[in-house]
């Protein structure tokens, strides 16, 4: 889920499976694609991002993937 910060900059919460923590990762966004948004930079293949509860997360917060 893409979140917009107080300065109007888009970011996502990237999940680190080693620490089980999320970190704020600035991204560039492109066009809407159906129900999604094209991320044009800021992430790399294999990155896992939070999609549920993104508005309530904070840097360093420990989370777990759904289904675990």
N, C-alpha and C positions, 0 to 999 in steps of 0.2 A: 504494500500500500504506500502510495506517495503522500507525504505530509508536507505542508507549506509552513515554514518557520515565520517568526514575527517580522522578519525583513522581506518576506515574499519569496524566499528561496526554497526550491523543492529538495526534499531529502527522503531517504528510506532508512529503516532500522535494519542493519545487516547483522545476521546471527553468526556467532563464532561457536562452532560445535566443540572446540577444545575447552573453552571457558564457560559455555552455556550463557554468554552475555550478548547483549545487543550494543551496537555502536551506531551513532548518527553518521550517515554517509551521504554527502551532497551528490546530487545527480542533475543531469540535464535531461529535460523531457521534450518529446516531440509530439506527434499527433495522437489523438485518441484512436484506439483500435478496438471497436466494439465496446466492451465493458472495461477495457484496460487502457494503459498509457504506454507509449513507446519510450523506453529509457535509452537516450542516445549516448550518454557517457556517465561514468562514475561507478559502474559495476563491471565485473568480469564474469565470464562463464563459470558456473558452479557456485556463485555466491547464493546464499540463502537469505531471504528477507522476510521480515514479519509482515503478515497481511491482516491479522486479527488484532484488534486493540492497539493499533499503531499510535493513536492519539494519546494513549495513556502510558506509553513507554518512556523510559529515561535512560541516558547513557550509563552503561555498566549494569543495568538491571539483568538479573538472571531470569531466563525463561526456558521453556522446553517446547519442542515441536509438538503439535497436536498428534495424538495417536501414540504417544510414548508414555 
